[in-house]
Amino acid sequence: METIDLVRRYYDEVWRNGDVDAIDELLSADHVDETPPPGLDGSREAQKQIAAAMRDTSRDKQLEILDIVADGDRATGVWRMEWTQVGDLWGMIPADGKRIELDGLDWFKIEHGRITRTRHVENWLGVLIQLGAFGA
């Protein structure tokens, strides 16, 4: 599978469609997320927890892939996701049905047709502001 196709499939199946089981096929067993959320390790199992939490606390999700660039075994994806928040965000911020927008950038390393490493940057501060975490 071509690198760009693998990354597009990862975004589509896991983040757009909420298919957490697809992670087993798309990420290597020894996958490392170099920038995991606080309290989670960088393992493939942690990725499943994150994807399941996003799937289960959001509705009407839309994912726009703005760009995917690949060079050999490395790729970068730029994206924007929007959803309606229907469950507590990371168990900390109560849901109030607001529409949320999150921008992000991911860096991938690919080996033997699977994602082996990721590093990502997302605008979670913007999400917290949208949810009113800092008052009005």
URZI-V347950 format. One record per residue. N is the residue number from 1. RES is the residue in one small letter. PSI is psi in radians with two decimals (none if undefined). Layout:
BEGIN
n->N res->RES psi->PSI
n->N res->RES psi->PSI
END
This chain:
BEGIN
n->1 res->m psi->2.35
n->2 res->e psi->2.63
n->3 res->t psi->-0.83
n->4 res->i psi->-0.70
n->5 res->d psi->-0.69
n->6 res->l psi->-0.81
n->7 res->v psi->-0.75
n->8 res->r psi->-0.73
n->9 res->r psi->-0.70
n->10 res->y psi->-0.86
n->11 res->y psi->-0.83
n->12 res->d psi->-0.93
n->13 res->e psi->-0.80
n->14 res->v psi->-0.93
n->15 res->w psi->-0.59
n->16 res->r psi->-0.81
n->17 res->n psi->-0.19
n->18 res->g psi->0.40
n->19 res->d psi->1.53
n->20 res->v psi->-0.60
n->21 res->d psi->-0.43
n->22 res->a psi->-0.37
n->23 res->i psi->-0.64
n->24 res->d psi->-0.58
n->25 res->e psi->-0.58
n->26 res->l psi->-0.53
n->27 res->l psi->2.47
n->28 res->s psi->2.74
n->29 res->a psi->-0.53
n->30 res->d psi->0.45
n->31 res->h psi->2.49
n->32 res->v psi->2.13
n->33 res->d psi->1.98
n->34 res->e psi->-0.21
n->35 res->t psi->1.07
n->36 res->p psi->2.75
n->37 res->p psi->2.73
n->38 res->p psi->2.38
n->39 res->g psi->-0.11
n->40 res->l psi->2.56
n->41 res->d psi->-3.14
n->42 res->g psi->0.36
n->43 res->s psi->2.92
n->44 res->r psi->-0.67
n->45 res->e psi->-0.66
n->46 res->a psi->-0.64
n->47 res->q psi->-0.66
n->48 res->k psi->-0.72
n->49 res->q psi->-0.76
n->50 res->i psi->-0.84
n->51 res->a psi->-0.70
n->52 res->a psi->-0.71
n->53 res->a psi->-0.76
n->54 res->m psi->-0.75
n->55 res->r psi->-0.76
n->56 res->d psi->-0.26
n->57 res->t psi->0.14
n->58 res->s psi->2.69
n->59 res->r psi->2.82
n->60 res->d psi->0.71
n->61 res->k psi->2.40
n->62 res->q psi->2.31
n->63 res->l psi->2.12
n->64 res->e psi->2.08
n->65 res->i psi->1.95
n->66 res->l psi->-0.57
n->67 res->d psi->2.50
n->68 res->i psi->2.19
n->69 res->v psi->2.34
n->70 res->a psi->2.56
n->71 res->d psi->1.80
n->72 res->g psi->-2.09
n->73 res->d psi->0.29
n->74 res->r psi->2.56
n->75 res->a psi->2.72
n->76 res->t psi->2.36
n->77 res->g psi->2.42
n->78 res->v psi->2.31
n->79 res->w psi->2.89
n->80 res->r psi->2.26
n->81 res->m psi->2.44
n->82 res->e psi->2.53
n->83 res->w psi->2.87
n->84 res->t psi->2.18
n->85 res->q psi->2.03
n->86 res->v psi->-0.04
n->87 res->g psi->2.81
n->88 res->d psi->2.29
n->89 res->l psi->1.99
n->90 res->w psi->0.45
n->91 res->g psi->0.17
n->92 res->m psi->-0.67
n->93 res->i psi->2.04
n->94 res->p psi->2.50
n->95 res->a psi->2.48
n->96 res->d psi->0.29
n->97 res->g psi->0.23
n->98 res->k psi->2.65
n->99 res->r psi->2.23
n->100 res->i psi->2.54
n->101 res->e psi->2.33
n->102 res->l psi->2.23
n->103 res->d psi->2.54
n->104 res->g psi->2.90
n->105 res->l psi->2.31
n->106 res->d psi->2.51
n->107 res->w psi->2.33
n->108 res->f psi->2.56
n->109 res->k psi->2.33
n->110 res->i psi->2.35
n->111 res->e psi->2.32
n->112 res->h psi->0.69
n->113 res->g psi->0.25
n->114 res->r psi->2.70
n->115 res->i psi->2.15
n->116 res->t psi->-0.45
n->117 res->r psi->2.52
n->118 res->t psi->2.66
n->119 res->r psi->2.35
n->120 res->h psi->2.73
n->121 res->v psi->2.20
n->122 res->e psi->2.69
n->123 res->n psi->1.19
n->124 res->w psi->-0.45
n->125 res->l psi->-0.74
n->126 res->g psi->-0.68
n->127 res->v psi->-0.79
n->128 res->l psi->-0.67
n->129 res->i psi->-0.76
n->130 res->q psi->-0.61
n->131 res->l psi->-0.08
n->132 res->g psi->0.43
n->133 res->a psi->-0.33
n->134 res->f psi->0.31
n->135 res->g psi->3.05
n->136 res->a psi->none
END
